[in-house]
Amino acid sequence: MKKYLSYLSVMLVVFFVSCKKQEEEKPKVIYDAASKIKPEIPADTNQILIADLPVNMEGTQYLIHPVGIVSGRSKGFKSSAESGESFTVSNYGEYQITGYLKNLMFQEIGKDTIYALTDKPVLIETATYLKTFADKTKQQLMIYSLADMDTNKDGKLDSSDIKSLYISTVSGQKFTKLSADFQELVDWKIIESKQLLYFRVIEDTNKNGEFDAEDKMQYRFVNLFDKDWKVQEYRPI
């Protein structure tokens, strides 16, 4: 009996490691004839949208309502203590909203109208207010990292899809994509003395579905005073 249990334990470990390896090796991008067409993301009827209480970035006249999902396992809501589930969908700190958000809703203080950042499917991971830049230039901008395409073709937007870089005004207007489709955002930073936004993206140049050392890193910058936020290339190496 001990021998059988030991054998069973080994087989379970092997199965778990094998499944985990397969999950880790899942391509981030799946290429096919329709890769350049953004696929429709089917609606999940088992999801319930909720909004957190609004955030007001210091020095601005707008409220931002983060919108995310909780799984609808039963009809009606229960308290988080009863259900074991949190109804908080975002976190806020250092002028940045984080989470896995379906949208952000904007509202000018003193007005009733609330409107969405976008009407397209997205999964917003960070929304950052450029506070120091705003204090120096009086120009109030937001920077976003988010998924906007189901690049691994699993029928949903999640953290396994490519992250893109977006910008908007602090009112949510002029929501504009800065990185190109199928390029993974690596990082970004502001050079405040020059009013420039620098960012790096990586392109899957060998088309193996992953981003690795064999792929090409690309370097971009945007003049934040440019009316159209035109993206320009630079080559440090």
C-alpha positions as semicolon CSV with decimal commas, in nm:
position;residue;x (nm);y (nm);z (nm)
1;M;0,000;0,000;0,000
2;K;0,285;0,237;0,091
3;K;0,454;0,157;-0,238
4;Y;0,133;0,235;-0,429
5;L;0,082;0,565;-0,245
6;S;0,442;0,665;-0,310
7;Y;0,402;0,585;-0,682
8;L;0,075;0,781;-0,693
9;S;0,239;1,081;-0,527
10;V;0,522;1,081;-0,780
11;M;0,278;1,058;-1,070
12;L;0,073;1,349;-0,932
13;V;0,386;1,564;-0,900
14;V;0,492;1,479;-1,255
15;F;0,142;1,561;-1,382
16;F;0,138;1,895;-1,195
17;V;0,484;1,994;-1,322
18;S;0,389;1,893;-1,677
19;C;0,068;2,098;-1,666
20;K;0,250;2,397;-1,517
21;K;0,518;2,376;-1,786
22;Q;0,256;2,364;-2,060
23;E;0,083;2,664;-1,907
24;E;0,411;2,860;-1,885
25;E;0,504;2,771;-2,243
26;K;0,173;2,891;-2,385
27;P;0,256;3,143;-2,660
28;K;0,174;3,506;-2,590
29;V;0,100;3,558;-2,959
30;I;-0,064;3,310;-3,194
31;Y;-0,023;3,393;-3,560
32;D;-0,267;3,305;-3,834
33;A;-0,408;3,458;-4,151
34;A;-0,628;3,690;-3,943
35;S;-0,361;3,800;-3,694
36;K;-0,383;4,162;-3,803
37;I;-0,758;4,172;-3,738
38;K;-0,865;4,235;-3,381
39;P;-1,090;3,940;-3,290
40;E;-1,425;3,983;-3,122
41;I;-1,405;3,915;-2,748
42;P;-1,715;3,716;-2,647
43;A;-1,913;3,853;-2,354
44;D;-1,883;3,650;-2,033
45;T;-2,233;3,633;-1,886
46;N;-2,090;3,500;-1,559
47;Q;-1,920;3,832;-1,487
48;I;-2,066;4,125;-1,296
49;L;-1,930;4,476;-1,353
50;I;-1,884;4,695;-1,048
51;A;-1,722;5,035;-0,990
52;D;-1,496;5,133;-0,704
53;L;-1,547;5,465;-0,531
54;P;-1,406;5,751;-0,741
55;V;-1,051;5,886;-0,737
56;N;-0,963;6,253;-0,775
57;M;-0,607;6,317;-0,888
58;E;-0,474;6,611;-0,687
59;G;-0,506;6,940;-0,873
60;T;-0,757;6,813;-1,130
61;Q;-1,130;6,876;-1,179
62;Y;-1,222;6,518;-1,266
63;L;-1,334;6,208;-1,080
64;I;-1,219;5,871;-1,213
65;H;-1,439;5,568;-1,141
66;P;-1,247;5,237;-1,185
67;V;-1,467;4,960;-1,331
68;G;-1,386;4,591;-1,297
69;I;-1,552;4,254;-1,253
70;V;-1,644;4,007;-0,984
71;S;-1,752;3,656;-1,071
72;G;-2,128;3,605;-1,047
73;R;-2,149;3,275;-0,863
74;S;-2,493;3,337;-0,721
75;K;-2,785;3,572;-0,760
76;G;-2,754;3,891;-0,560
77;F;-2,461;4,026;-0,365
78;K;-2,350;3,917;-0,023
79;S;-2,108;4,092;0,206
80;S;-1,743;4,008;0,145
81;A;-1,736;3,834;0,485
82;E;-2,024;3,607;0,384
83;S;-1,903;3,529;0,035
84;G;-1,528;3,528;0,094
85;E;-1,496;3,757;-0,207
86;S;-1,368;4,114;-0,224
87;F;-1,571;4,376;-0,411
88;T;-1,269;4,601;-0,458
89;V;-1,143;4,598;-0,817
90;S;-0,858;4,853;-0,802
91;N;-0,583;4,999;-0,588
92;Y;-0,467;5,359;-0,574
93;G;-0,137;5,511;-0,471
94;E;0,126;5,760;-0,595
95;Y;-0,113;5,904;-0,856
96;Q;-0,161;5,561;-1,012
97;I;-0,465;5,334;-1,034
98;T;-0,383;4,965;-1,071
99;G;-0,586;4,648;-1,120
100;Y;-0,737;4,444;-1,402
101;L;-0,997;4,696;-1,507
102;K;-1,256;4,679;-1,782
103;N;-1,280;5,057;-1,813
104;L;-1,244;5,391;-1,641
105;M;-1,538;5,628;-1,615
106;F;-1,473;6,004;-1,601
107;Q;-1,683;6,278;-1,444
108;E;-1,612;6,647;-1,424
109;I;-1,660;6,767;-1,067
110;G;-1,989;6,955;-1,033
111;K;-2,149;6,782;-1,333
112;D;-2,370;6,472;-1,351
113;T;-2,243;6,332;-1,681
114;I;-2,024;6,022;-1,652
115;Y;-1,855;5,886;-1,964
116;A;-1,622;5,599;-2,051
117;L;-1,255;5,617;-2,141
118;T;-1,321;5,381;-2,433
119;D;-1,602;5,182;-2,591
120;K;-1,368;4,902;-2,701
121;P;-1,272;4,589;-2,502
122;V;-0,960;4,655;-2,293
123;L;-0,798;4,530;-1,974
124;I;-0,631;4,821;-1,797
125;E;-0,345;4,729;-1,561
126;T;-0,216;5,079;-1,477
127;A;-0,346;5,433;-1,520
128;T;-0,088;5,693;-1,416
129;Y;-0,142;6,066;-1,372
130;L;0,171;6,266;-1,464
131;K;0,152;6,485;-1,155
132;T;0,502;6,635;-1,155
133;F;0,480;6,704;-1,528
134;A;0,141;6,872;-1,475
135;D;0,277;7,091;-1,193
136;K;0,557;7,216;-1,418
137;T;0,371;7,254;-1,746
138;K;0,001;7,291;-1,649
139;Q;-0,069;7,011;-1,898
140;Q;-0,261;6,725;-1,731
141;L;-0,210;6,383;-1,890
142;M;-0,270;6,015;-1,810
143;I;-0,057;5,718;-1,925
144;Y;-0,203;5,365;-1,944
145;S;-0,064;5,014;-1,981
146;L;-0,332;4,774;-2,100
147;A;-0,426;4,480;-2,319
148;D;-0,644;4,564;-2,617
149;M;-0,611;4,249;-2,830
150;D;-0,662;3,879;-2,761
151;T;-0,314;3,803;-2,894
152;N;-0,299;3,444;-2,764
153;K;-0,642;3,363;-2,912
154;D;-0,792;3,215;-2,595
155;G;-1,115;3,412;-2,629
156;K;-1,050;3,664;-2,350
157;L;-0,839;3,963;-2,252
158;D;-0,610;3,890;-1,959
159;S;-0,254;3,939;-1,833
160;S;-0,134;3,676;-2,081
161;D;-0,203;3,909;-2,373
162;I;0,033;4,177;-2,502
163;K;0,044;4,503;-2,305
164;S;0,020;4,828;-2,500
165;L;0,090;5,192;-2,411
166;Y;-0,182;5,459;-2,432
167;I;-0,215;5,827;-2,342
168;S;-0,507;6,065;-2,279
169;T;-0,583;6,395;-2,116
170;V;-0,678;6,379;-1,748
171;S;-1,043;6,405;-1,857
172;G;-1,009;6,077;-2,050
173;Q;-1,032;6,258;-2,384
174;K;-0,797;6,195;-2,681
175;F;-0,741;5,833;-2,576
176;T;-0,454;5,741;-2,810
177;K;-0,245;5,429;-2,864
178;L;0,130;5,493;-2,874
179;S;0,277;5,144;-2,917
180;A;0,215;4,942;-3,232
181;D;-0,002;4,630;-3,251
182;F;0,180;4,306;-3,158
183;Q;0,459;4,494;-2,980
184;E;0,493;4,426;-2,606
185;L;0,544;4,728;-2,381
186;V;0,860;4,685;-2,171
187;D;0,868;5,013;-1,978
188;W;0,830;5,390;-2,004
189;K;0,952;5,707;-1,833
190;I;0,912;6,084;-1,851
191;I;1,207;6,319;-1,906
192;E;1,042;6,623;-1,755
193;S;1,309;6,875;-1,848
194;K;1,246;6,798;-2,215
195;Q;0,869;6,721;-2,192
196;L;0,937;6,385;-2,355
197;L;0,788;6,041;-2,293
198;Y;1,032;5,760;-2,367
199;F;0,929;5,396;-2,394
200;R;1,060;5,059;-2,507
201;V;0,874;4,782;-2,686
202;I;0,982;4,440;-2,800
203;E;0,871;4,279;-3,124
204;D;0,846;3,905;-3,180
205;T;1,076;3,918;-3,482
206;N;1,134;3,541;-3,498
207;K;0,757;3,481;-3,479
208;N;0,777;3,205;-3,219
209;G;0,495;3,354;-3,013
210;E;0,723;3,454;-2,724
211;F;0,931;3,760;-2,637
212;D;1,290;3,657;-2,573
213;A;1,654;3,760;-2,621
214;E;1,638;3,677;-2,991
215;D;1,370;3,938;-3,053
216;K;1,427;4,302;-3,140
217;M;1,398;4,578;-2,882
218;Q;1,269;4,905;-3,026
219;Y;1,299;5,252;-2,876
220;R;1,044;5,532;-2,908
221;F;0,971;5,879;-2,774
222;V;0,683;6,125;-2,786
223;N;0,689;6,502;-2,740
224;L;0,409;6,554;-2,488
225;F;0,349;6,905;-2,622
226;D;0,286;6,763;-2,970
227;K;-0,082;6,808;-3,049
228;D;-0,109;6,464;-3,213
229;W;0,143;6,284;-2,987
230;K;0,343;6,163;-3,284
231;V;0,563;5,863;-3,198
232;Q;0,924;5,887;-3,313
233;E;1,200;5,626;-3,320
234;Y;1,546;5,665;-3,171
235;R;1,842;5,427;-3,170
236;P;2,063;5,433;-2,861
237;I;2,254;5,125;-2,982
